[in-house]
Amino acid sequence: MVLRHSDCGAVGVDVACTGCGDSVSAATLHAEPGPGGSAGRGTALIGRRLAAGSATDESVSP
């Protein structure tokens, strides 16, 4: 099964930045704390692991 755009028949999808219009991908995005985030038990450890480049890197100590 192939899903096609009803208006033009295309099947490609492009995710774009609402600010500048450039295409976005995992390589061009980074995570930041959101409005619901709060400091609490374990959150400092997660932040350090993300900053180090791996959320599963066991070499980062609490």
DSSP file (Angstrom, degrees, kcal/mol; ACC not computed):
  #  RESIDUE AA STRUCTURE BP1 BP2  ACC     N-H-->O    O-->H-N    N-H-->O    O-->H-N    TCO  KAPPA ALPHA  PHI   PSI    X-CA   Y-CA   Z-CA
    1    1 A M              0   0    0      0, 0.0     2,-0.4     0, 0.0     0, 0.0   0.000 360.0 360.0 360.0 136.4    0.0    0.0    0.0
    2    2 A V        -     0   0    0      2,-0.0     2,-0.5     0, 0.0     9,-0.0  -0.996 360.0-144.6-124.5 128.8    1.2    3.5   -0.9
    3    3 A L        -     0   0    0     -2,-0.4     2,-0.4     8,-0.1     0, 0.0  -0.822  22.1-169.4 -92.7 129.0   -0.4    6.6    0.5
    4    4 A R        -     0   0    0     -2,-0.5     2,-0.3     7,-0.0     7,-0.2  -0.905  30.9-102.8-121.2 147.7   -0.5    9.5   -1.9
    5    5 A H     >  -     0   0    0      5,-2.8     4,-2.4    -2,-0.4     3,-0.2  -0.521  29.9-141.4 -64.5 125.0   -1.3   13.1   -1.5
    6    6 A S  T  4 S+     0   0    0     -2,-0.3    -1,-0.1     1,-0.2    -2,-0.0   0.816  94.3  51.8 -62.8 -32.8   -4.8   13.5   -2.9
    7    7 A D  T  4 S+     0   0    0      1,-0.1    -1,-0.2     3,-0.1    -2,-0.0   0.883 131.9   3.4 -75.5 -38.9   -4.1   16.9   -4.5
    8    8 A C  T  4 S-     0   0    0     -3,-0.2    -2,-0.2     2,-0.1    -1,-0.1   0.548  89.2-117.9-128.3 -10.8   -0.9   16.2   -6.5
    9    9 A G     <  +     0   0    0     -4,-2.4    -3,-0.1     1,-0.3     2,-0.0   0.433  64.3 139.7  87.0  -1.6   -0.1   12.5   -6.1
   10   10 A A        -     0   0    0     -6,-0.1    -5,-2.8     1,-0.1    -1,-0.3  -0.337  36.4-167.3 -73.5 157.9    3.3   13.0   -4.3
   11   11 A V        +     0   0    0     -7,-0.2    -1,-0.1    -2,-0.0     2,-0.1   0.456  49.1 110.3-122.9  -5.9    4.3   10.8   -1.5
   12   12 A G        -     0   0    0     -7,-0.0     2,-0.4     1,-0.0    -7,-0.1  -0.401  48.2-158.4 -74.7 148.2    7.3   12.7    0.0
   13   13 A V        -     0   0    0     -2,-0.1     2,-0.4     2,-0.0    -2,-0.0  -0.990   6.0-170.7-126.9 136.1    7.1   14.3    3.4
   14   14 A D        -     0   0    0     -2,-0.4     2,-0.5     9,-0.0    -2,-0.0  -0.992  12.5-150.0-129.0 125.7    9.4   17.2    4.5
   15   15 A V        -     0   0    0     -2,-0.4     9,-2.6     9,-0.3     2,-0.3  -0.840  25.1-171.9 -93.9 126.6    9.5   18.5    8.1
   16   16 A A  B     -A   23   0A   0     -2,-0.5     2,-0.3     7,-0.3     7,-0.2  -0.881  27.7-106.4-123.9 151.5   10.4   22.1    8.1
   17   17 A C     >  -     0   0    0      5,-2.9     4,-1.6    -2,-0.3     6,-0.0  -0.546  19.7-146.3 -70.8 132.4   11.3   24.7   10.8
   18   18 A T  T  4 S+     0   0    0     -2,-0.3    -1,-0.1     1,-0.2    -2,-0.0   0.707  96.2  53.4 -73.6 -18.1    8.5   27.2   11.4
   19   19 A G  T  4 S+     0   0    0      3,-0.1    -1,-0.2     1,-0.1    -2,-0.0   0.918 130.5   4.5 -81.2 -46.4   11.1   29.9   12.1
   20   20 A C  T  4 S-     0   0    0      2,-0.2    -2,-0.2     0, 0.0     3,-0.1   0.569  88.7-122.3-119.6 -13.2   13.3   29.7    9.0
   21   21 A G     <  +     0   0    0     -4,-1.6    -3,-0.1     1,-0.3     3,-0.1   0.356  62.4 139.1  87.7  -7.3   11.7   27.2    6.7
   22   22 A D        -     0   0    0     -6,-0.1    -5,-2.9     1,-0.1    -1,-0.3  -0.348  61.6 -99.3 -68.5 152.4   14.8   24.9    6.5
   23   23 A S  B     -A   16   0A   0     -7,-0.2     2,-0.3    -3,-0.1    -7,-0.3  -0.421  40.0-147.3 -66.6 146.5   14.3   21.2    6.6
   24   24 A V        +     0   0    0     -9,-2.6    -9,-0.3    -2,-0.1     2,-0.3  -0.895  22.7 164.2-119.1 150.8   14.9   19.6   10.0
   25   25 A S    >   -     0   0    0     -2,-0.3     3,-1.3     1,-0.0     4,-0.3  -0.893  55.9 -87.7-148.3 175.3   16.3   16.2   10.9
   26   26 A A  G >  S+     0   0    0     -2,-0.3     3,-0.9     1,-0.3    -1,-0.0   0.837 126.0  57.7 -58.6 -32.2   17.7   14.5   14.0
   27   27 A A  G 3  S+     0   0    0      1,-0.2    -1,-0.3     3,-0.0    -3,-0.0   0.719 108.5  44.8 -71.9 -21.0   21.1   15.8   13.1
   28   28 A T  G <  S+     0   0    0     -3,-1.3     2,-0.3     2,-0.0    -1,-0.2   0.253 103.2  77.6-108.9  12.3   19.9   19.5   13.1
   29   29 A L    <   -     0   0    0     -3,-0.9     2,-0.3    -4,-0.3    -5,-0.0  -0.850  53.1-170.9-118.4 155.5   17.9   19.4   16.3
   30   30 A H        -     0   0    0     -2,-0.3     2,-0.3     2,-0.0    -3,-0.0  -0.976  25.5-112.6-139.9 156.4   18.9   19.5   20.0
   31   31 A A        +     0   0    0     -2,-0.3     3,-0.0    19,-0.1    -2,-0.0  -0.670  31.8 176.4 -91.7 141.9   16.9   19.0   23.2
   32   32 A E        -     0   0    0     -2,-0.3     2,-0.1     0, 0.0    -2,-0.0  -0.950  42.8 -85.3-134.7 155.8   16.2   21.8   25.7
   33   33 A P        -     0   0    0      0, 0.0     0, 0.0     0, 0.0     0, 0.0  -0.386  49.2-140.2 -60.5 137.8   14.1   21.7   28.9
   34   34 A G    >   -     0   0    0     -2,-0.1     3,-1.5     1,-0.1    -3,-0.0  -0.326  28.8 -91.0 -93.4 179.3   10.5   22.4   28.1
   35   35 A P  T 3  S+     0   0    0      0, 0.0    -1,-0.1     0, 0.0     0, 0.0   0.729 126.0  51.3 -65.2 -22.0    7.9   24.5   29.9
   36   36 A G  T 3  S+     0   0    0      2,-0.0     2,-0.1     0, 0.0     0, 0.0   0.477  87.4 110.2 -92.5  -2.2    6.8   21.4   32.0
   37   37 A G    <   +     0   0    0     -3,-1.5     2,-0.3     0, 0.0     0, 0.0  -0.403  42.3 175.8 -74.3 148.0   10.3   20.5   33.1
   38   38 A S        -     0   0    0     -2,-0.1     2,-0.2     2,-0.0     5,-0.1  -0.993  35.6-101.3-148.7 152.2   11.4   21.0   36.6
   39   39 A A        +     0   0    0     -2,-0.3     2,-0.3     4,-0.1     3,-0.0  -0.538  61.8 129.4 -71.9 136.3   14.5   20.3   38.7
   40   40 A G    >>  -     0   0    0     -2,-0.2     3,-1.8     0, 0.0     4,-0.6  -0.953  59.9 -32.7-169.0-176.0   14.2   17.2   40.7
   41   41 A R  T 34 S+     0   0    0     -2,-0.3     0, 0.0     1,-0.3     0, 0.0  -0.329 126.0   4.2 -57.1 122.7   15.7   13.9   41.7
   42   42 A G  T 3> S+     0   0    0     -2,-0.1     4,-1.8    20,-0.1    -1,-0.3   0.198  99.0 104.5  90.1 -15.5   17.6   12.4   38.8
   43   43 A T  H <> S+     0   0    0     -3,-1.8     4,-2.1     1,-0.2    -2,-0.1   0.850  77.2  54.4 -71.8 -31.6   17.1   15.4   36.4
   44   44 A A  H  X S+     0   0    0     -4,-0.6     4,-2.1     2,-0.2    -1,-0.2   0.893 107.6  51.5 -66.4 -38.4   20.7   16.6   36.8
   45   45 A L  H  > S+     0   0    0      2,-0.2     4,-2.2     1,-0.2    -2,-0.2   0.921 109.4  49.3 -63.3 -45.0   22.1   13.2   35.8
   46   46 A I  H  X S+     0   0    0     -4,-1.8     4,-2.6     1,-0.2     5,-0.2   0.920 110.2  51.3 -62.0 -44.3   20.0   13.1   32.7
   47   47 A G  H  X S+     0   0    0     -4,-2.1     4,-2.4     1,-0.2    -1,-0.2   0.904 110.2  48.4 -60.4 -42.9   21.1   16.5   31.7
   48   48 A R  H  X S+     0   0    0     -4,-2.1     4,-1.8     2,-0.2    -1,-0.2   0.897 111.9  49.7 -65.1 -40.0   24.8   15.7   32.1
   49   49 A R  H  X>S+     0   0    0     -4,-2.2     5,-1.8     2,-0.2     4,-0.6   0.911 111.7  47.8 -66.3 -41.4   24.3   12.5   30.1
   50   50 A L  H ><5S+     0   0    0     -4,-2.6     3,-0.9     1,-0.2    -2,-0.2   0.912 111.5  50.5 -64.1 -41.6   22.6   14.3   27.3
   51   51 A A  H 3<5S+     0   0    0     -4,-2.4    -1,-0.2     1,-0.3    -2,-0.2   0.834 106.8  55.3 -64.9 -32.0   25.3   17.0   27.2
   52   52 A A  H 3<5S-     0   0    0     -4,-1.8    -1,-0.3     2,-0.2    -2,-0.2   0.619 121.4-109.0 -76.7 -12.5   27.9   14.2   27.1
   53   53 A G  T <<5S+     0   0    0     -3,-0.9     2,-0.3    -4,-0.6    -3,-0.2   0.407  91.3  72.9 103.5  -2.3   26.2   12.8   24.0
   54   54 A S    > < -     0   0    0     -5,-1.8     3,-0.8     3,-0.1    -2,-0.2  -0.921  52.1-163.9-149.7 121.5   24.7    9.6   25.3
   55   55 A A  T 3  S+     0   0    0     -2,-0.3    -5,-0.1     1,-0.2    -6,-0.1   0.589  98.8  46.6 -75.8 -10.2   21.7    9.1   27.6
   56   56 A T  T 3  S+     0   0    0     -7,-0.1     2,-0.6    -6,-0.0    -1,-0.2   0.311  76.0 126.8-113.1   7.1   22.9    5.5   28.2
   57   57 A D    X   -     0   0    0     -3,-0.8     3,-1.0     1,-0.2    -3,-0.1  -0.547  41.3-166.2 -70.4 111.9   26.6    6.2   28.9
   58   58 A E  T 3  S+     0   0    0     -2,-0.6    -1,-0.2     1,-0.2    -3,-0.0   0.540  75.1  80.5 -78.1  -6.3   27.3    4.6   32.3
   59   59 A S  T 3  S+     0   0    0      2,-0.1     2,-0.6     0, 0.0    -1,-0.2   0.647  72.7  88.2 -75.7 -13.2   30.6    6.4   32.6
   60   60 A V  S <  S-     0   0    0     -3,-1.0   -11,-0.1     2,-0.0   -12,-0.0  -0.760  71.7-151.9 -86.6 121.1   28.9    9.6   33.8
   61   61 A S              0   0    0     -2,-0.6    -2,-0.1     1,-0.1    -3,-0.0  -0.646 360.0 360.0 -96.1 152.6   28.5    9.4   37.6
   62   62 A P              0   0    0      0, 0.0    -1,-0.1     0, 0.0   -20,-0.1   0.504 360.0 360.0 -67.3 360.0   25.7   11.1   39.5
